[in-house]
Amino acid sequence: MAEQNWLIRMKRADFNALGEQFSIDPVVARVMVNRDIPQEQFGSFLHPDLNNLYDPFLMEDMNQAVRIIIHDIEEGHRIRIVSDYDVDGVMSNYILYAGFKRIGAEVDYVIPHRVKDGYGINEDIIAKAAEDGIHTIVTCDNGIAANAALSKAKELGMTVVVTDHHQVPFMMDGEEKKYILPPADAILNPKKETCTYPFDDLCGAGVAYKLIQALFQKREVPEEEMQQFLEFVAVATICDIVSLTDENRTFTVKGLEKLNYSENVGMRALLRINELSDVTVNEYHVGFKLGPCINASGRLESAVAALELFTETDTEMAIAKATNLKEMNEERKEMTMAGVERAQEYIENMEPMKVMVIYLADCHESLAGIIAGRIREMYHHPVLVVVDSDVPGVLKGSGRSIEGYHMFEALQQCSDRLLKFGGHAMAAGFSLQADQFDAFVKELNENCALTEAAFIPTVHIDVPMPMSYVTEPLIEQLDALAPFGKGNEKPVFAQKDLNALSAKIMGKDRNVVKLTLEDKDGYISEGIYFRAQEFEENIVSWFGQEEYDKLLHGWLNNVILNIVYYPSVNEFNGNRTIQMQVKRYAMATVREVL
């Protein structure tokens, strides 16, 4: 196990009083304080309610956007939606398309091809829209940085509505940021400096939902009809890795509830193909099962295939379309594994870098971001993976960052060397001339102010809690804080100086370790860890082969560990037992971390 820093979150509050006020365990209150949830929002966090969603008209330009769409409907003007090709883009597009259709709009959609078109709306898409007689362009999950394309639209006499959630581009004027907005008739983006909407971390589908919500109100569509879109906002919110707090928590909690009883034929087919029809679908299933299938079409072919799944009304056709998406995702996974292996080989042969920039010839450009994310997880460095584009002499790249390194702003500093770029703090995409690659890598690393300490992963422990404190009611309360993700990370707890009484290797692939642990007071707990080979290597390294063999036999041994864990209930053959999911472990006799 790589070097780690274990830090206890030390935020202060009267946890006992909060527990009493909201009928929760003080440990749960402490977790919520650790997540920076304001105490006045404890009630809404614990009990999300659609009635607490913010008024969509609080978003700047919402009135103007609504007037434009309603005027288009009344005049019979044609509307074209242009989205991104990822999960958020597909979900945003579906929400706008179905919502516009419901109120009588003449609407169609376009999704740029990842390879042929690149990210976002472009001048070719605008020219085709003009040729097709489109009156109004509505972007979703893109558009905020599309000045050239939208200027072209305005020159051709089109009306433009931008719905987006990405950072607004800016230029530095001395110490001051000067934001650059595209020439649109209405811009819905809670990240605009002048927008006073109460929550600025909606995903693209969240912004699309707000526009449809406002339109439905004006057109007096029954309020309950908005609920059909909640599952799509939830999927996008989880997959786009925006904060799962505030309004996004309501979207994900209520959206997951709807997803488990989905009335959308395509969504039901996707659940069925992924063997999720008879399970309670949670954020894990969305992020690691459904989302990758939706993304796969945009990576390997066209994201239109994913959107057409959700507009499908015939069950057999939907099953066929969902099957196609799943098969593409399986192909994508194999290609990703090969790409990750090549990236590791590249790292072994390159000079050490703070910001790892990896060039992979002949790698499908749609996989660059996934590979960058995997390498970032392995090495805990900011990572950019650069590949050949279909334009000779032009490279494309995708990056994933770590805390403390704002990737979008880092690219902004090197913008003179780039043809195009966009993104946010933790992820970005870009393109550049091949002859600029070496200079770009050099400048990016020279500008990087990260110290070596930044490359050591930090494990943030919510509470140093003895396992003897854990009860089923506490586990139920902790599980009720889900869905977990950015801004609402799954809580972890820790206990030190645990004697490992025994270890049993289990599972079809023998990759699971079942541990029996005993604390200083003689309390015995059961733990489970899912990397058996790594566990064996570390225990042998720390304590020796003989001690590891004793552990496997359940004999008296000297293996003493510090454990980071999350408590759960294991149910088997009708028996329920408390089991600790071991997240991290360390050699207690060498490093006192708590």
N, C-alpha and C positions, 0 to 999 in steps of 0.2 A: 504494500500500500504506500502510495507516494506521500511525501511530507505534507502535513496539514497543520493548520492552526485551529485549535478548538477555543472558541470564545463564548462566554456566557453573556447573554443579553442582560443588561443591568438597568433597564428602564424602571422608573419608580412610580408607584401609585398605591392606593389602599386597596389591595387585591381582595381582602376579606370583605370590605364594604361593597365593592363592585360585585363580588360573587353573591352577596346577600341581596343587593338591589335587583340583579337580573336573574336570580335563581340559577346560578352556575357555580361550578367549583372554582375556588380561587386560582387554581392552576390554569383553567380556561380563561379567566379574566386576565391573568398575566400574559398568556399567549396573545390575546387580543390587543393588549397594551403594546406588546412587542411588535405588533403589525402596524403600529401607529394609527389604529382605528380610534377616532375621537370618541370620548365617552358618551357624547350626545348622540352618536351613531350606533352605539352598542345594540340598542333595541332593533333598529332596522337591519343591522348586520345579522343578528341572530334570527330575525323573522322577516326575511325579504318580502316586500309587498309591491305588486305592480302599481298600486295607487301612489307609491312614493317616487315613481319615475318623474324626472323633471319635465316641465312644460317644454315641448319642442320649440316653441316660439321664443324661448330665451336665447336660442342660438342666433348669432348675428347673420343677417341676410335670409332668415327663414321666411319671413313674410314675402320678400321679393321672389324667392324660389317658388313658393306656393302660387303666387300670382302668375308667374311665367307658365307653370305646368297647367294650371286651370285655364288660362287663356289659350294655350295650345289645344287643350281638349275641346274647348268651345268653338275654336276656329278650324278644327280638324287638321291641325299642323302635325307633321310627322316628327316623332322623337326617337333619337337613337341613344342607347346606353352604351358607354365604353368603360369596361372595368379592367382590373388587373387579372392575371391568370392564376393567382394562388387561391387558397381556400377562402380568404377574406374577400377577394375579388369576386369569386363565383357566388358566394353567399350574398354579397352586396347586390350583385347584378340580379340574382333571383328575386330578392326582396323588392327592388325597384320595378323590375319587369312585371311581377305578379301584382304589385300594388298599383302601378299605373294602369294595367289592364283592368283591374277591378273598378276603377273610376272612369273607364271609357276612353283611355288614351290610345292613339294609334302609335304603337311603339315596337321597336325591334332592338337587337343588341349586337355588339361586336366585342370580342375578346382578342386582344393582340396575341399573335403567335410569339412565344418566348424567343425563338431563334430568329425567325424572319423579321419580326417587328421590334423585338426588345420590349423593355418595360414601358407601360403607359401609352397614352394616346400620342399619335405622331401625325405629321403633315400628310402622309399617304392616306391614313384613316380619315382625316378631314376632307381630303380631295374626293375620296370615294363617297363620303356622306353627301357632299355637294352634288356629285353626279347622280346620287340616288334621290335627290329632292328632299333631303332631311332639313327640317327647319331648326330644331333644337338638339344640341348635344348635351347629355347629362353624363358626367364622369362619376365613377365611384371607385374608391380605394386608389385613386390616382388623380392627377390633374393639377395639383397645387404647384408643381414645378414645370408644367408644360407650357411655358410662355410662348415658344415658337409655334407650336401646333395650334394653340388657342388664338394667337394673333392671326394666324391663317384663317381660322374659322370666322373671326370677326371681319376680316377683309372680304370674305365671301358672303357676308351678310347673315351669318347664323347667330342664333341665341345660344349662350353657353351657361350651363349651371354646373359648377364644380362641387362634388361632395367627396371629401377626402379627410384623412386623419393624420397624414404624415407631417413632418416638420416643414414649416415654411422656409424656403431658401432665403439666404441673406448674404449681404456683402458687408465686410468690415469697413467702417469709416472711422479710422483711428481706433478708439476703444468702443465705439458704438456699433451695434448691429443694425443694418438697414435691411428690412425685410422686403422681399420682391414677390408681389402677388401677380398671378396671371390676369390677363384682360378678360375676365368673365363677367356676366351680368349678375350672377349671384355666386358667392363662395361660402359653402357650409363646411367649416373646419374649426372645431373647438380649440385648436392650437394657434389660431390666428391671435396675434398680440392684442387686437382690439375686441376679440370675442369674449363676452363675460359669462358664457355658459358655465354652470357650476362645476362641471366635471370635464376635464380635457383629455382623458385617456380612453375615449371610445375607439373601437376599431372601425374600419370602413363600413362594415355591416351595421354597426350601431348608429353611425351617422345616417345611413340609408333608411334605417328603421325610423329615425326621428323625422325625416322628410315625409315618409308615408304616413306616419302618425299625424303629422300636421295636416296633410292633404285629406286624410280620412275625417279629421275633425271638421275641416271646412266643407267637405262634401257630405257630411252627416252620415258617414258609414258607421254602423254599430261598432262600439268600442271593442267588443269581444272578438271582432274579426282580426284585430291586430295580433291576437295570440298565435295565429297560424305562422307568424314570422319569428316567434321567439326561439324556436329550436335552431333556426338558421343563424340568428345573432349569437346564440350560445356557442355553436360550432366554430364560428369565425372568431369570437372573443377568445376562446381557449386556444385555437390553432395559431392565432396571430400574436400570442404571448403579450397581450396587454394586461394591465393591472386588474386582478379579480377582486376589486374593492368597489365601494360606492355603487354607482348605477350598474357597473359591469357585473357586480355580484348578483343583483336582482336579475339581470339578463341571463346569467349562467344557471342560477338555481332554478328559475322558472322555465328557462329554455330546456334544461335537462329533464325536468318533469314532463314537458310536452314531447320531447324526443322519445321518451320511453313509451309514449302512446301516440306516436306520430300518425297523422292522417295523410301525409304526403306519400304517394305511391312509390316514388323514387327513393325517398329516405328509408321507407320500410324495406325495400329491396336491398339497399346497401347494408342495412342492419342484418338482414337474413343471410346475405352472402358472407358476411363476416361472423356468422354464428352468434349474433347478439340479440336475436329476437326474444330469447327467453331469459335474459339476464338484465339486471338493473344497470343501465348504461351510465357511466360516470365520466369524469374528465379524462381518465386514463384511456378509456375506449375511444373517446373522441380524438384525443391527441395522437394516439399510436395505432389506431385501427381505421376509423372513418376518415380522419383528416388526410393521412397519406394516400388513401385511395382517390380522394377528390383532387389532391395535388398532382397525382401521377399523370393524369391526362395533360395537364398544363406543362408538365416537365418533358414528357416524351412525345406527345402529339399536340392536340389542341384542347384547351380548357372548355371549349364549347361542348365537348362530350360529357363533361361533368354537369354543366348547366342543363343540358338536355335531359339528363337523368331526372332532375327535380321538376322539370316541366312535363314529364311523361305521365300519362294517365292510365296506360294499359299495363297490367301487372306483369304479363309475360315479357313484354318489351323492356320493362324496367329491370327485371331480373337479368336479361341479356346485357343490358347496358351496365348494370352494377358489376356483373361478372367480368366484363371487359375492363372496367376500372381496376378491379382487384388483380387481374392478370397483369395489367400494366404496372401496378405497384410491386408485384413480385419481381418483375423484370428490373424495375428501378432499384430494388433492394440489392439484387445481385451486382448490378453495375456500381452501386454505391460502395459495397464491400471491396470491390476491386480498386476503386478510386482511393479509398482510405489506405489500402495497402501501398499503393503507389506514392501517396502523399507522405507516408511514414518513411519510405525509402528516400524520397527527396530531402526530407528533414535530416536524415542521417548523413547526407553528403553536402549540406549547406553550412555556411558560417552561422554561428548563433545569432539570433535576432530577437529583439523585444517584440516586434510585430512580425509574426511569421507570414511571409509572402511566398506562396507555393505555386509554381507554374507546372501545370499538368497538360502536356500535349495530348491531343486526341481524346480528351475527356469531354463527354457531353456537357455543354455549358449549363444545362438545367440542374446538374448535380453539384455544381460548385459550392452552393450555399450549404447543402447537407454535409458535404465532405468537410467544409470549413468548420461547421458545428461539431462534428465528431472529433476533429483534431483539436479544437479548442477545449473540449472536455478532457482529452487525454493529456494535454500539455499545459493547460491553463494559461495560455497566451492569447492575445488577439491574433486572429488568423484570417488571411485573405487567400482564397484559391483563385488563380488566374488561368483561363483556358483560351484556346483559339476560338475566334468567332467565325461566322461564315463569310465575313468580309476580309479579304487578304490584307495582312498588315495591321489588323485591329484585334486587340485582346479584350476579353470581358472577364470581370471578376466579381466575386461575392464574398463578403466578410462577415464574421461573427466575433463579438467582442467579449471582454470580461469587465467586471465592475471597475470603475475608475478610468476607463478609456472610452471616450465618446467617439465612436467610429465615424459618424457623419461629419462631425467637426474636424476630425483628423483628415478626412478626405477633402474637406473644404480648404484646409491649409495647403493642400497639394493640387488644388483645382486647375492650376495652370498646366499641369501635366495630363489632365484627364479630358476626355471628350464629353463625358456625361457621367453623372453620379447622383445618388439619392439614398435615402434611408433614415436611420435614427441612431440613438446611442449604442444599441447593442447589435445592429445589423445594417449592412449597406450593400449596394451594388454599384458597379462602375464599368466604364470602358476607357481604353487608352490605345494610342498607337504603340505597336510592338517596340519601336525604337526608343520609347520613353520608359520602358519597363525597369531597367536597371536604375535610372535616375529616380524614378518613382519610389522604388524600394528603399533606396538610400535616403531620400528626403523624408519619407514616412518614418523611418527609424530614427533619424536625427532629430525629428520633431517630438518623438515620444519621450514623455517625462516619467514614465513608470520606472519604479525601482525594482530590484530583485524581489523584495518582499511582496510585491503585487502578484508575483507568479506562484506564490504558495497559496493553495486554496484555503479558504476560511470556512470552518463549520460553525455556524451560529446556533448555540444551544439555548433553547427557551428556558428550561428549568433543570437544575441538577436535582433530579427526583429519584428517590429510591424506588426500585421496582415493587417493593412491598406496599407502596402507596396506591398502586394501580388497581382499579376496580372496573367492573363492566359498566356501571353508570358513568364513570369518568370517560371511558373509551367512547361511549355513545355521545357524550357531550363534545368530545374532541372531533369525532367523525362528523358531527353536525356543523363544524366550521367549514367543511368542504363546500364547493370544489376548491381544491388547492392549486396554486400556480403563482405566477408573478404577483407580488404584493400581498399575497396570502399563502405563503409557503407552508407546506406541511410541517407542523411543529415537530421538533425533536427534543429528546430528553437525554440525560446522561447519568450514569452512576460509575464510580471508580472502585477499584480494588475488588473485582469479582473473581472468585475462584471458578475456573472452568472445570466442572466435575467430569463431564463427558462430552464427546462429540460424535455424531453419527452422520455418515455421508448418505444422502438419499437422492431420490429423483431418477427419472428415466435416463437422464444424461449424467447422473451422479454429480450434479453441480450445486446441490443444496446441503448446507450443514445445519443439523439440528443440535443445539447446545443446551446443556443443563448448567445453570449458573447459580452460585451461592454467594450471598453477601456476608459481611463480617458478623451479622447477627444470626446467621444460619437460615435466612429466608432463601428458598430455592425458586428460581424462575426458569422458564423455558424460552429459548431464543432461536431465531431462524436467520440464516445468512445465505445469500444466493450466489456466492462465488467460492465454491469449494476448493478449487485448485489454488487460487490466490491465498485463501485462508491457510491451507496446508503449507505453502511456501513461506508465509510470514511466521507462522508458529514455529516451524523448523528453524528458520533464521534466527528468531528471537530466543527460543528456549531449547532448541536441539531436537534431533530426530527421536531420541528416547522419550522425551517428555510428550511429543506429539503422539507417539505410539501408545503411551499410557493413557492419554486423553481419549483415543479411539476405543480403548478397552474399558474405559470408565474406572481406571485405577487411580490411586492417589498420585497427584502430580504437582508441579510447580507453575502451572500456567495461570497467571493472574492478569486480568485484562480490565481496561477502562472501556466502557461501552457507550455508544450513542445509539438511541433506539426510539422507535415509535410503538406504542402498545396496540395490540389488536386482539380480536377474539377468533380462535381457531375452532371450527366446528367440524367434527368427524364422527361418523356413525352415531349421530345424535348426541354426542358429548361436546360440551363447550368448555374450552380452556383458554386462559389468558396466555398470550404468546407475544414476546417482544420481537419486533422486526429490527434486526441489528443493521444499522446504517453505516456505522464506522466503529473501529476498535483500535486499541493501541496497547502496547506492552506497559502494564501498570508499574512494574518495578523499575522501569527506566525513566519514564517521563510522566510526572505528575501534572496532568493537564487541567484538573478541575480545582 
